[in-house]
Amino acid sequence: MKNHCAVGLLVALTFIAGTAQAEGLFDKMLDRTVDSAERKARDRMNQRIDQSIDKVINKTEETVQCVATDQECLKRAKDAGKQVSIVNQPTLSDSVKCVVTDTACLKQAKAQGKKVEIVEEAELDTLRCSRADAECLKRAKAMGKKVEITD
């Protein structure tokens, strides 16, 4: 009977050791599967990001940006078979707004090589007035405009 108990104990220990070993193998397989799934998901995400970037670059290369009033740009794009993206006229930092009667503004713009945009006085943010020009100073105050003293 001692032999039977020893054999039973030996079988039980072998079974427990085999189960523990099988669990270790199962854990390793599960870890590899998780790692593989994470790697595949990361690779697919990177691939989609790359495709999106390529689409944007391709669209940019196939599109010409034109100001709506630039007929030459529109014609060149059409002749080249490219799509046109209409953009607003940029606010040019190389331009100056002057009232047609403000000769000092016109001369200053010319001296600085800037383009001149002729506007009405009401369109200006700042009125240019001489200290002696009481009418200009009154108009600026009445319109709530800033004043730049020209002398």
C-alpha positions as CSV (number, residue, x, y, z in Angstrom):
1,M,0.0,0.0,0.0
2,K,2.9,2.3,0.6
3,N,3.9,1.8,-3.0
4,H,0.5,2.7,-4.3
5,C,0.5,5.9,-2.2
6,A,4.0,6.8,-3.5
7,V,2.9,6.1,-7.1
8,G,-0.2,8.2,-6.6
9,L,1.8,11.0,-5.1
10,L,4.3,10.8,-7.9
11,V,1.5,10.9,-10.5
12,A,-0.2,13.9,-8.8
13,L,3.1,15.8,-8.6
14,T,3.8,15.1,-12.3
15,F,0.3,16.3,-13.2
16,I,0.7,19.5,-11.1
17,A,4.1,20.1,-12.7
18,G,2.8,19.5,-16.2
19,T,-0.2,21.9,-15.5
20,A,2.1,24.6,-14.2
21,Q,4.4,24.1,-17.2
22,A,1.4,24.2,-19.6
23,E,0.2,27.4,-17.9
24,G,3.7,29.0,-18.4
25,L,3.5,28.1,-22.1
26,F,0.0,29.4,-22.4
27,D,1.1,32.7,-20.7
28,K,4.0,33.1,-23.2
29,M,1.7,32.4,-26.1
30,L,-0.8,34.9,-24.8
31,D,2.0,37.5,-24.3
32,R,3.2,37.0,-27.9
33,T,-0.3,37.3,-29.3
34,V,-0.9,40.6,-27.4
35,D,2.5,41.9,-28.6
36,S,1.8,40.9,-32.1
37,A,-1.7,42.5,-32.1
38,E,-0.2,45.7,-30.6
39,R,2.5,45.8,-33.3
40,K,0.0,45.2,-36.1
41,A,-2.3,47.9,-34.8
42,R,0.7,50.4,-34.6
43,D,1.8,49.4,-38.1
44,R,-1.7,50.0,-39.5
45,M,-2.0,53.3,-37.8
46,N,1.3,54.4,-39.1
47,Q,0.3,53.3,-42.6
48,R,-2.9,55.2,-42.4
49,I,-1.1,58.3,-41.2
50,D,1.4,58.0,-44.1
51,Q,-1.5,57.6,-46.6
52,S,-3.2,60.7,-45.2
53,I,0.0,62.7,-45.4
54,D,0.5,61.5,-49.0
55,K,-3.1,62.6,-49.9
56,V,-2.5,66.1,-48.5
57,I,0.8,66.4,-50.4
58,N,-0.7,65.1,-53.6
59,K,-3.7,67.5,-53.3
60,T,-1.3,70.4,-52.6
61,E,0.8,69.5,-55.7
62,E,-2.4,69.3,-57.8
63,T,-3.9,72.6,-56.5
64,V,-2.9,76.2,-57.5
65,Q,-3.8,79.0,-55.1
66,C,-5.1,82.1,-56.8
67,V,-6.7,85.4,-55.7
68,A,-10.2,85.5,-57.2
69,T,-9.3,88.6,-59.2
70,D,-6.0,87.2,-60.7
71,Q,-7.2,86.1,-64.1
72,E,-3.7,85.1,-65.3
73,C,-3.3,82.7,-62.3
74,L,-6.7,81.2,-63.0
75,K,-5.9,80.7,-66.7
76,R,-2.5,79.1,-66.0
77,A,-4.1,76.7,-63.5
78,K,-6.8,75.8,-66.0
79,D,-4.3,75.3,-68.8
80,A,-2.2,73.1,-66.6
81,G,-5.2,71.0,-65.7
82,K,-4.8,71.8,-62.0
83,Q,-7.5,72.5,-59.4
84,V,-7.8,76.1,-58.2
85,S,-8.0,77.1,-54.5
86,I,-9.3,80.7,-54.2
87,V,-7.6,82.6,-51.5
88,N,-8.4,86.1,-50.1
89,Q,-6.3,89.0,-51.2
90,P,-3.5,89.1,-48.6
91,T,-3.2,92.2,-46.6
92,L,0.0,93.6,-47.9
93,S,2.4,94.9,-45.4
94,D,4.0,96.7,-48.4
95,S,1.0,98.9,-48.9
96,V,-0.2,102.1,-47.3
97,K,-3.8,103.5,-47.1
98,C,-3.9,107.1,-48.0
99,V,-6.6,109.7,-48.6
100,V,-6.1,111.2,-52.0
101,T,-5.7,114.7,-50.5
102,D,-2.9,113.5,-48.1
103,T,0.1,114.4,-50.3
104,A,2.5,113.7,-47.4
105,C,1.2,110.1,-47.1
106,L,1.5,109.6,-50.9
107,K,5.1,111.0,-50.9
108,Q,6.1,108.9,-47.9
109,A,4.7,105.7,-49.5
110,K,6.6,106.5,-52.7
111,A,9.8,107.1,-50.8
112,Q,9.4,103.8,-49.0
113,G,8.6,101.9,-52.2
114,K,5.2,100.9,-50.9
115,K,2.0,100.5,-52.8
116,V,-0.7,103.0,-52.2
117,E,-4.4,102.2,-51.6
118,I,-6.6,105.3,-52.0
119,V,-9.4,105.2,-49.4
120,E,-12.0,107.4,-47.9
121,E,-11.1,109.1,-44.6
122,A,-13.7,107.0,-42.8
123,E,-11.9,103.8,-43.7
124,L,-8.7,104.8,-41.9
125,D,-8.0,103.7,-38.4
126,T,-5.7,106.7,-37.8
127,L,-6.2,110.1,-39.3
128,R,-3.0,112.1,-40.2
129,C,-3.4,115.7,-39.1
130,S,-1.2,118.7,-38.8
131,R,-1.4,120.4,-35.3
132,A,-2.6,123.5,-37.0
133,D,-5.4,121.7,-38.9
134,A,-8.3,122.2,-36.4
135,E,-10.9,120.7,-38.8
136,C,-8.9,117.4,-39.2
137,L,-8.6,117.1,-35.5
138,K,-12.3,117.8,-35.0
139,R,-13.2,115.1,-37.6
140,A,-10.9,112.6,-35.9
141,K,-12.5,113.3,-32.6
142,A,-16.0,113.1,-34.0
143,M,-15.3,109.7,-35.7
144,G,-13.5,108.3,-32.7
145,K,-10.3,107.9,-34.7
146,K,-6.7,107.9,-33.5
147,V,-4.6,110.9,-34.7
148,E,-1.1,110.9,-36.1
149,I,0.4,114.3,-35.9
150,T,2.3,115.0,-39.2
151,D,4.4,118.0,-38.1
